[in-house]
Amino acid sequence: MEHIDVLVVGAGISGIGAGYHLQTLCPDRTYAIFEGREAIGGTWDLFRYPGVRSDSDMYTLGFSFRPWKEAKAIADGPSILNYLRETAQAFGIDQHIRYGGQMKHAAWDSSLSRWTVDYESGPERTPEQVSCDFLFMCAGYYNYAQGYRPEFAGEDQFKGLILHPQAWPHDLDYAGKRVVVIGSGATAVTLVPEMARTAAHVTMLQRSPTYVVSRPAEDAFANGLRKWLPAKLAYDIVRWRNVLGQMYFFNFTRKRPALVKKQLISMVRDQLGPDYDVDTHFTPRYNP
């Protein structure tokens, strides 16, 4: 049986980051990254729905060891996927990835202080085993095979199409169609504006509105800083500015939720104008 010092499961943003730190901080250890699919990127390769993008800025979502150099701080899915591919290639991490290696079971042996991992490899899903001293799970938190799909009463009588954005058909034509998007989270917020460009009508159906803040896609401060400072230094400055800013905002919302709520809703009113029913459609039932 093959033995690897560290087995990383998943070649998405976490798995690639793990690979870099392992080979940098533990150069005497062997490692491999098992990726169940046939492509790098995890979330950013799997999701192909219109408008897919990050809801975090790339100065905090990106790697500390590889500066984000694109103009847009709030980046689209294809740009993030390209960033991951380039990072894996630049540091040789891609040479450690085994595609089509889908982990099925892992058992710990205390007497040997090691894991035995059962996995399937290749298109034939051939059962195989490997052992490792450390099992590093970077497989994400949702089901790649099937996104959560509740059943709706009477849906068998619905003559339209019901689909989940995780399994978005590449040839779907929704131009001129009437669309309902269920939910008001990050996926819905990115999907609705893009679909509204060509659909006849798009309605977001929400249990409770979500707090929404409109920010520019490009970070003017970051783009300006890169003109005067080395890329890595500029990146680190912006990264820590954003991290500390988010920490401050989080703590402020914990201490003064009513005040923060008032400010956030006020920003929405300023953008939508006095004739829009912000109280109904943009005021969440919960505190920020």
ChimeraX attribute file (.defattr): number of C-alpha atoms within 10 A of each C-alpha:
attribute: neighborCount
match mode: 1-to-1
recipient: residues
	/A:1	8
	/A:2	8
	/A:3	16
	/A:4	18
	/A:5	15
	/A:6	20
	/A:7	23
	/A:8	25
	/A:9	25
	/A:10	29
	/A:11	32
	/A:12	24
	/A:13	26
	/A:14	19
	/A:15	27
	/A:16	27
	/A:17	20
	/A:18	22
	/A:19	24
	/A:20	18
	/A:21	12
	/A:22	17
	/A:23	16
	/A:24	11
	/A:25	9
	/A:26	11
	/A:27	10
	/A:28	10
	/A:29	11
	/A:30	15
	/A:31	24
	/A:32	20
	/A:33	27
	/A:34	24
	/A:35	26
	/A:36	23
	/A:37	19
	/A:38	12
	/A:39	16
	/A:40	25
	/A:41	24
	/A:42	23
	/A:43	19
	/A:44	21
	/A:45	16
	/A:46	16
	/A:47	17
	/A:48	18
	/A:49	21
	/A:50	18
	/A:51	17
	/A:52	21
	/A:53	21
	/A:54	19
	/A:55	15
	/A:56	12
	/A:57	18
	/A:58	20
	/A:59	24
	/A:60	19
	/A:61	16
	/A:62	19
	/A:63	19
	/A:64	14
	/A:65	13
	/A:66	17
	/A:67	19
	/A:68	23
	/A:69	17
	/A:70	14
	/A:71	13
	/A:72	18
	/A:73	22
	/A:74	21
	/A:75	19
	/A:76	18
	/A:77	22
	/A:78	15
	/A:79	15
	/A:80	24
	/A:81	19
	/A:82	15
	/A:83	20
	/A:84	24
	/A:85	19
	/A:86	14
	/A:87	21
	/A:88	24
	/A:89	11
	/A:90	11
	/A:91	15
	/A:92	14
	/A:93	22
	/A:94	19
	/A:95	11
	/A:96	17
	/A:97	24
	/A:98	21
	/A:99	18
	/A:100	19
	/A:101	25
	/A:102	21
	/A:103	20
	/A:104	12
	/A:105	11
	/A:106	15
	/A:107	11
	/A:108	15
	/A:109	10
	/A:110	8
	/A:111	6
	/A:112	8
	/A:113	10
	/A:114	18
	/A:115	21
	/A:116	18
	/A:117	18
	/A:118	17
	/A:119	20
	/A:120	18
	/A:121	19
	/A:122	15
	/A:123	9
	/A:124	8
	/A:125	12
	/A:126	10
	/A:127	14
	/A:128	16
	/A:129	17
	/A:130	15
	/A:131	21
	/A:132	22
	/A:133	16
	/A:134	15
	/A:135	20
	/A:136	16
	/A:137	14
	/A:138	21
	/A:139	22
	/A:140	15
	/A:141	6
	/A:142	10
	/A:143	10
	/A:144	16
	/A:145	8
	/A:146	10
	/A:147	12
	/A:148	10
	/A:149	9
	/A:150	6
	/A:151	8
	/A:152	7
	/A:153	7
	/A:154	7
	/A:155	11
	/A:156	8
	/A:157	7
	/A:158	8
	/A:159	7
	/A:160	10
	/A:161	7
	/A:162	9
	/A:163	11
	/A:164	14
	/A:165	16
	/A:166	18
	/A:167	15
	/A:168	14
	/A:169	12
	/A:170	9
	/A:171	6
	/A:172	8
	/A:173	10
	/A:174	13
	/A:175	14
	/A:176	12
	/A:177	15
	/A:178	13
	/A:179	19
	/A:180	13
	/A:181	19
	/A:182	13
	/A:183	16
	/A:184	19
	/A:185	14
	/A:186	14
	/A:187	19
	/A:188	18
	/A:189	18
	/A:190	19
	/A:191	18
	/A:192	20
	/A:193	13
	/A:194	14
	/A:195	20
	/A:196	18
	/A:197	12
	/A:198	14
	/A:199	16
	/A:200	13
	/A:201	14
	/A:202	17
	/A:203	12
	/A:204	16
	/A:205	14
	/A:206	14
	/A:207	10
	/A:208	15
	/A:209	20
	/A:210	19
	/A:211	18
	/A:212	17
	/A:213	9
	/A:214	8
	/A:215	8
	/A:216	9
	/A:217	13
	/A:218	15
	/A:219	16
	/A:220	12
	/A:221	10
	/A:222	20
	/A:223	18
	/A:224	11
	/A:225	16
	/A:226	16
	/A:227	10
	/A:228	9
	/A:229	11
	/A:230	10
	/A:231	16
	/A:232	15
	/A:233	13
	/A:234	21
	/A:235	26
	/A:236	17
	/A:237	13
	/A:238	19
	/A:239	23
	/A:240	13
	/A:241	13
	/A:242	15
	/A:243	13
	/A:244	12
	/A:245	11
	/A:246	13
	/A:247	10
	/A:248	11
	/A:249	13
	/A:250	13
	/A:251	11
	/A:252	14
	/A:253	15
	/A:254	12
	/A:255	11
	/A:256	12
	/A:257	16
	/A:258	12
	/A:259	12
	/A:260	17
	/A:261	17
	/A:262	11
	/A:263	12
	/A:264	16
	/A:265	18
	/A:266	12
	/A:267	13
	/A:268	18
	/A:269	17
	/A:270	9
	/A:271	10
	/A:272	11
	/A:273	10
	/A:274	9
	/A:275	7
	/A:276	13
	/A:277	12
	/A:278	16
	/A:279	11
	/A:280	10
	/A:281	14
	/A:282	18
	/A:283	20
	/A:284	17
	/A:285	11
	/A:286	11
	/A:287	13
	/A:288	17
